[in-house]
Amino acid sequence: KEVFPSFEAQPNPVISLHGTWKKIRINDPKLSMRIRDEIAVNKIRHEVKGLTMPGFDDSILTDHVLPGVENKIGHKIAAHGEGMETYEAGAWYRRVISINKNKNSVYLFKALAMSMIADLFINDVYIGTHEGSFNPFSFDVTKALIDGDNVFALRVHNIPWGSRIDTIPAQSGSDYFNYTGVIHDFWIEEVPQVSVRRIDLIPKTLKETEVTVIVVNKSNSDAVLTLDFELYSTLITPQNLGADCAKDLCDQKVDSLSQKTLAIKANAVQSLRFNLDTSNLKPWALLNPSLYVLKTLTPFESLYHEFGVRTLSVTRQSILLNGKPVFLNGMARHEENLDKGRSLSHEEIVQECLELKKMNLNFTRTAHYPNHPLTYRILDRLGIAAMMEVPLWQHENEQFKAQLKRRIDLQMWREMIFVNRNRPSVFLWSTQN
């Protein structure tokens, strides 16, 4: 069984997938949109003969650095000089990666954004598919990995906008571009067989936060897991503003919580829920944020999750933050620049968020789509509120009817929220433009 995991960086062993891959472009949107039965998977596997196999000669392919958009930047466009290549099709990416496999570990493939349909093979074993250009996804790849050289073959296809009514986005002529390729970070995380996959911290009041811990047991034996919790205040500096791991934000220990135990069956998922007393913690506020880190310790791992304590409510005329009216003074921001398209570096994301603060803004709409998850963590740390939106750009009756069958819109909605449930900066969830 699987759960939708946390995508926050943790002090677990990680196999980086960044770097130079071999690639070849393809364009078969009908194949991309097929249900992944055995026939369709084999057609995808053999689209470029032998590419998923160890013996394939990839010297005939070209180099491409991932993550990074497939669209050429500074591309020559007739009558327009230099610009961006408006490539809406697909590509195969291939790389051989050596792994020292631990037989007692579980290996999770995690990706933050691939545009828009991704299929993954490892050592010719089909792992799975994900549709949607802007949200993270994860696969358990433990069984496919071997000790030694592993062949990763990744197919990413971007269905042209306006060519179908059942994709998202569906309308052509949008005011933003849906780049093709591996847009954001991707990696493999090594976790114990009995591991905490996600922790949700949801303030119910300023005095009480609901904590939900979700544990997965991938072993063949029942287990009783002991969990210890420590609460830390944070100290945000220019040096750690863009930190990946919440551990780097910890300042002073505020409290130690009582130890808890969780019985979990073999090959099962189990949740633990309890209330955290936050009556002595400072509330998160606009431009004056207070953040905390919950450290979770098990016999096998240490995990860190940052969160803020705040409440939101409305009256007929006001948005209330912690019971008091606030005025949201902000602007929209697209995740894009001239040099890298949508594949911004962490440093560039930090600098763009700092520009919002320099303009004395306390609110931003992150365009028509979820941004890199780091964006919202930086907004947490700066005290800037955000509105997130699923990319149902200009959906009308026929597009919504198509989604009653496919339900990709609901998938995107759930992914967006589950990735960012712990973010105090996210004030508004938008269903569409």
C-alpha positions in Angstrom: 0.0 0.0 0.0 1.1 3.6 -0.7 0.3 7.0 0.6 0.9 10.4 -0.9 4.2 11.3 0.9 5.8 14.5 2.1 8.1 16.1 -0.4 10.0 18.2 2.1 13.7 17.4 2.2 14.7 15.1 5.2 18.1 13.9 6.5 17.6 10.5 4.7 20.1 9.1 2.2 19.2 10.5 -1.3 20.3 9.4 -4.8 20.4 12.5 -6.9 19.0 12.2 -10.4 20.2 15.7 -11.4 22.8 15.9 -14.2 23.3 15.0 -17.9 20.9 12.5 -19.4 20.7 11.2 -23.0 17.6 12.2 -24.9 15.7 11.7 -28.1 12.5 13.5 -29.1 9.2 11.7 -29.9 5.7 12.7 -30.7 2.8 10.3 -30.3 0.1 12.0 -28.2 -2.4 9.2 -28.8 0.0 6.7 -27.2 0.5 9.1 -24.3 -3.2 9.3 -23.6 -3.9 5.5 -23.7 -4.9 3.7 -20.5 -1.8 1.9 -19.3 -2.8 -1.7 -19.9 -0.1 -4.3 -20.9 -0.5 -3.6 -24.6 -0.1 0.2 -24.1 2.9 -0.2 -21.8 4.7 -2.5 -24.4 4.0 0.0 -27.2 5.6 2.7 -25.0 8.5 0.4 -24.1 9.3 -0.3 -27.8 8.7 3.2 -29.1 12.5 3.6 -29.3 13.6 0.1 -29.6 15.9 -1.1 -26.8 16.1 2.2 -25.0 14.9 0.8 -21.7 17.4 -2.1 -21.9 21.0 -2.2 -20.5 22.7 -2.9 -23.9 21.2 0.1 -25.7 23.8 2.3 -27.5 22.9 5.7 -26.2 25.8 7.4 -28.0 23.4 8.1 -30.8 21.3 10.3 -28.5 21.9 13.9 -27.5 22.8 15.3 -24.1 20.3 17.2 -21.9 20.7 18.5 -18.4 17.9 17.6 -16.0 15.9 19.1 -14.4 15.6 21.6 -17.2 12.9 22.4 -19.8 13.1 20.7 -23.2 12.3 23.9 -24.9 15.4 25.6 -26.3 16.1 29.0 -24.8 17.4 31.7 -27.2 16.0 29.7 -30.1 16.0 31.4 -33.5 12.4 32.2 -34.4 11.6 33.4 -37.9 10.7 37.1 -38.0 11.1 37.4 -34.3 14.9 37.0 -33.6 15.8 35.0 -30.5 13.1 33.6 -28.2 11.9 30.4 -26.7 11.2 27.2 -28.7 7.5 26.5 -28.3 7.9 22.8 -28.3 4.8 20.8 -27.3 5.6 17.2 -27.8 7.7 14.6 -26.0 11.1 13.2 -25.3 12.8 10.1 -23.9 15.5 10.6 -21.3 18.0 7.8 -20.5 20.7 7.5 -17.9 22.7 4.7 -16.2 23.1 5.2 -12.4 25.2 3.0 -10.1 23.4 2.3 -6.8 24.6 0.5 -3.7 21.3 -1.1 -2.8 20.5 -1.8 0.8 18.3 -4.9 1.0 16.7 -3.6 4.2 15.6 -0.2 2.7 12.7 1.1 0.7 13.5 3.4 -2.3 11.1 6.2 -3.2 11.3 8.0 -6.6 10.1 11.5 -6.0 9.5 14.2 -8.7 8.2 17.8 -8.1 7.0 18.5 -11.7 7.1 16.9 -15.1 5.2 18.3 -18.0 2.8 16.8 -18.6 2.6 13.0 -18.8 5.5 11.0 -17.4 6.2 7.3 -17.7 9.1 5.7 -15.9 11.0 2.4 -16.6 13.9 1.1 -14.4 15.9 -1.8 -15.8 13.1 -2.3 -18.3 10.6 -2.7 -15.4 7.6 -0.4 -15.9 7.1 1.7 -12.8 4.1 3.9 -13.5 2.7 7.0 -15.0 1.7 10.5 -13.8 -0.4 13.1 -15.6 -0.2 16.8 -14.7 2.5 19.4 -15.3 2.7 21.1 -12.0 2.3 18.7 -9.0 4.7 16.3 -7.4 4.4 12.5 -7.5 6.1 9.5 -6.1 6.7 5.8 -6.9 8.1 2.9 -4.8 10.9 1.7 -7.0 12.5 -0.8 -4.6 11.8 -4.0 -6.5 13.0 -2.6 -9.8 16.4 -1.4 -8.5 19.5 -3.7 -8.5 22.8 -3.5 -6.7 25.1 -1.9 -9.4 24.2 -0.2 -12.6 20.6 0.7 -13.2 19.1 1.9 -16.4 16.6 4.7 -16.0 14.3 5.5 -18.9 11.9 8.4 -18.6 9.4 9.4 -21.2 7.8 12.8 -20.9 5.1 14.1 -23.3 3.4 17.5 -23.4 0.0 17.3 -25.1 -0.5 20.4 -27.2 -3.0 22.8 -25.7 -6.2 23.0 -27.6 -5.7 19.6 -29.2 -8.1 17.8 -26.8 -10.9 18.8 -24.4 -10.0 16.3 -21.7 -6.5 17.4 -20.8 -5.5 20.1 -18.3 -5.1 22.8 -19.4 -7.4 22.2 -22.4 -7.9 25.6 -24.0 -5.4 27.1 -26.5 -4.3 30.7 -26.4 -3.4 30.8 -22.7 -1.6 33.7 -21.2 1.2 31.4 -20.0 3.2 28.6 -21.7 3.2 24.9 -20.6 6.9 24.0 -20.9 7.8 20.4 -21.9 10.1 18.1 -19.9 11.4 17.5 -16.4 10.6 20.9 -14.9 11.7 20.7 -11.2 13.8 18.5 -8.9 13.7 14.7 -8.9 15.5 12.2 -6.8 15.3 8.8 -5.0 15.0 8.8 -1.2 16.1 5.8 0.8 13.8 5.2 3.8 13.5 2.3 6.4 11.0 -0.5 5.8 8.9 1.0 8.7 8.9 4.7 8.0 6.9 7.9 8.5 5.8 9.0 5.1 4.0 12.2 5.9 3.0 14.4 8.9 0.2 16.9 8.7 0.0 19.8 11.2 -3.4 21.6 11.0 -4.2 24.4 13.5 -7.7 24.0 14.8 -7.4 27.0 17.1 -4.5 29.1 18.2 -4.3 26.9 21.2 -4.4 23.5 19.5 -2.9 21.9 16.4 -4.0 18.5 15.1 -1.1 16.3 14.2 -1.5 13.3 11.9 1.4 10.9 11.4 1.1 8.3 8.6 3.4 5.3 8.8 4.0 2.6 6.2 5.3 -0.9 7.0 6.9 -2.4 3.9 8.3 -5.4 5.9 6.7 -8.9 6.1 6.4 -8.6 9.9 4.1 -6.8 12.2 5.8 -4.0 14.1 5.3 -1.7 17.1 6.8 1.7 16.4 7.9 4.1 19.2 7.8 7.8 18.3 9.3 10.7 20.2 8.6 14.3 19.4 10.5 17.5 20.0 9.3 21.0 19.3 11.7 23.8 18.2 11.5 27.5 17.5 13.1 28.7 14.3 15.6 31.4 13.5 15.4 32.6 9.9 18.5 34.3 8.4 19.5 35.3 4.9 21.7 32.2 5.0 19.0 29.6 5.7 16.0 31.4 4.1 16.1 28.9 1.1 17.0 25.9 3.2 15.6 22.6 1.9 15.5 20.8 5.2 13.6 22.3 8.2 16.4 21.0 10.4 18.5 23.9 9.2 15.9 26.4 10.7 15.9 24.9 14.3 16.8 27.3 17.0 15.7 26.5 20.6 14.0 23.4 21.8 10.5 24.6 23.1 9.1 21.3 24.3 9.3 17.5 24.4 6.1 15.6 23.8 5.1 12.4 25.5 6.3 9.3 23.7 3.7 7.5 21.6 3.5 4.0 20.2 1.9 2.7 17.0 1.1 -0.9 16.2 1.2 -1.6 12.5 0.6 -4.8 10.5 3.0 -6.2 7.9 2.7 -4.5 4.5 0.2 -2.0 5.9 -0.5 1.7 6.4 -1.4 3.1 9.8 -2.1 6.6 11.1 -1.6 8.2 14.5 -3.5 11.4 15.4 -3.2 13.6 18.4 -3.5 17.3 19.5 -0.5 19.5 20.1 -0.9 22.2 22.7 0.2 25.4 21.0 -1.2 27.9 23.5 2.3 29.2 24.4 3.5 29.5 20.7 3.5 32.8 18.8 1.0 32.9 16.0 2.1 33.3 12.4 1.4 36.8 11.1 1.8 38.7 7.8 5.3 40.1 7.5 6.0 39.0 11.0 6.0 35.2 10.8 6.7 32.8 13.7 7.5 29.3 12.6 8.2 26.1 14.5 9.7 22.7 13.6 8.3 19.4 14.8 11.1 16.8 15.1 9.9 13.2 14.9 12.2 10.4 16.1 11.7 6.7 15.5 14.3 3.9 16.1 15.1 4.2 12.4 14.9 7.9 11.4 14.6 11.5 12.3 12.2 13.8 10.5 11.6 17.6 10.5 8.5 19.4 9.5 8.1 23.2 9.7 4.7 24.8 10.4 3.0 27.9 11.7 0.1 28.4 14.0 -2.6 30.6 12.6 -6.4 30.6 12.0 -8.3 32.0 9.0 -12.0 32.9 8.9 -14.3 35.3 7.1 -17.0 37.8 7.9 -19.3 39.3 5.2 -16.6 41.9 4.5 -13.3 40.7 5.9 -10.7 38.0 5.9 -9.7 37.4 9.5 -6.2 36.2 10.4 -6.0 35.0 14.0 -9.3 36.7 14.5 -8.3 40.1 13.2 -9.1 41.7 9.8 -6.3 41.8 7.3 -5.8 43.7 4.0 -4.1 41.7 1.3 -1.9 43.9 -0.8 -0.3 41.8 -3.5 0.5 40.8 -7.1 0.5 37.8 -9.4 3.7 36.0 -10.2 4.5 33.5 -12.9 7.2 30.9 -12.3 9.4 31.7 -15.3 12.5 33.5 -16.3 14.4 34.3 -19.6 17.2 31.9 -19.0 15.6 28.7 -17.7 11.9 28.9 -18.6 10.1 27.3 -15.6 13.1 25.4 -14.3 14.2 28.0 -11.8 17.0 27.3 -9.4 16.4 27.5 -5.7 18.5 30.6 -5.5 16.3 32.3 -8.2 13.1 31.3 -6.3 14.5 32.9 -3.1 15.4 36.1 -4.9 12.0 36.5 -6.6 10.2 36.0 -3.3 12.5 38.6 -1.7 11.5 41.0 -4.5 7.9 40.7 -3.3 9.0 41.7 0.2 11.0 44.7 -1.1 7.8 46.0 -2.7 6.1 45.8 0.7 3.6 43.2 -0.5 2.0 40.8 1.9 0.2 38.6 -0.7 0.9 36.9 -4.0 -1.1 34.8 -6.4 1.2 32.1 -7.8 -0.3 32.4 -11.3 -2.6 29.7 -12.7 -0.7 26.7 -11.4 1.1 25.4 -8.3 4.7 26.6 -8.1 7.8 24.8 -6.9 7.0 23.7 -3.3 10.0 25.7 -2.0 8.2 28.9 -3.1 5.5 28.5 -0.4 8.1 27.5 2.3 10.0 30.8 1.6 6.7 32.7 1.7 6.1 31.1 5.1 9.4 32.4 6.3 8.9 35.9 4.9 5.3 36.2 6.2 3.7 36.6 2.7 0.3 35.0 2.0 -0.4 33.1 -1.2 -3.2 31.9 -3.4 -2.6 28.6 -5.2 -4.6 27.5 -8.2 -5.1 24.3 -10.2 -4.5 25.0 -13.9 -8.1 24.7 -15.1 -7.4 27.8 -17.2 -10.6 29.0 -18.9 -12.4 25.6 -18.5 -16.0 25.8 -19.8 -18.9 23.3 -19.9 -17.4 20.8 -22.4 -14.1 20.6 -20.5 -15.8 20.1 -17.2 -18.0 17.4 -18.7 -14.9 15.6 -20.0 -13.4 15.7 -16.4 -16.5 14.0 -15.0 -15.1 10.9 -16.7 -11.3 11.4 -16.4 -11.2 13.2 -13.0 -7.7 14.5 -13.6 -8.9 17.9 -12.2 -9.8 16.2 -8.9 -6.4 14.5 -8.8 -4.6 17.8 -9.3 -6.7 19.4 -6.6 -5.9 16.7 -4.1 -2.2 16.7 -5.0 -1.9 20.5 -4.7 -3.5 20.5 -1.2 -1.7 17.4 0.2 1.7 18.9 -0.9 1.0 22.2 0.9 -1.3 21.5 3.8 1.4 22.5 6.4 2.0 25.9 4.8 0.6 28.8 6.9 1.2 31.2 3.9 -1.4 29.5 1.8 -4.6 31.4 2.4 -6.6 30.6 -0.7 -7.1 27.5 -2.8 -8.3 28.5 -6.3 -10.3 26.0 -8.4 -9.7 27.8 -11.7 -9.2 31.1 -13.6 
